[in-house]
């Protein structure tokens, strides 16, 4: 399992450009927020400290530099930590200032990248929206040419929690409230929700669409809101979709154990029926799609489906 994670991490091809800088502990915590275990968290944080201290070159490669320049206002950027994602065809750039703080994130995809188009539209619609429990990244800029499209968002979590995240009852309850507040924010903002499973029917509700533990950045204090990222899959979904996604996908990526399903689902407010609906949709979608981890995902969903009969009891006892 650890070997597989290391191979997946290496496949993403990390590099740093610009000036040498000592990353703050909060910057490395933010970059490593998706880690599911202490080994992977230490690996990612250590690797990024080394990358930032020894950039591969003083300037970004020409293609990336052109997109960064098209986004404007890069004056405070001292170092760029670049992640190539071959599976999605995306490049993600963490922009660091001279103090070693993460200040913004740039995503670059193909010119036809519908996910980036939707995410920019959603963030524009949400504008300065926020709630006590949840925030979304402010959109700083977007640019495109005949080959590529890019968006830049601000990173405004002053003190991210150190990964791997633990998920005690209080944190899960916070995420449950954050999902409720985000749903209401999307509904009130009339954000672009064309990325869902269907039209806006009475049985459907606005949803993040890809709500997972790795799309949440927790602050190190419960008084600050959680940051929800990657809003490119916003759309209308069956009720409880985001809660079920958080549970099912969190188990798939080892953020939770399969035996923890009741302890995780109950404080989130996810019901057995919502979990089953999410699994049915996921099995159908993955059965007809391609992807490097398609078979592993299908096996995970089928295994959980076979255990669904016990969920009523598991959730009720919590």
Protein Blocks (a to p, Z undefined) as FASTA:
>chain_A
ZZmmmmmmmmnopadehjdddddfklmmmmmmmpcbfklmmmmmmmmmmmmmmcfbfbdc
fklmmmmmmngpillpmbdcddddfknopacdddddfkopafbdcddddfklmklmmmmm
mmmmnmmaccfkbccdddfbdcddfkbccdddddfbfbacdddddddfklmmmmmmmmmm
mmmmmmmnopafklbnbdcdfkbccdehlacfklcccdfbfkbccddehillgccddehk
lmmmmmmmmmmnopacfklmmmmmmmnopafklmmmmmmmmmmmmmmmgcjklmmmmmmm
mmmmmmmmmmmmmmmmZZ
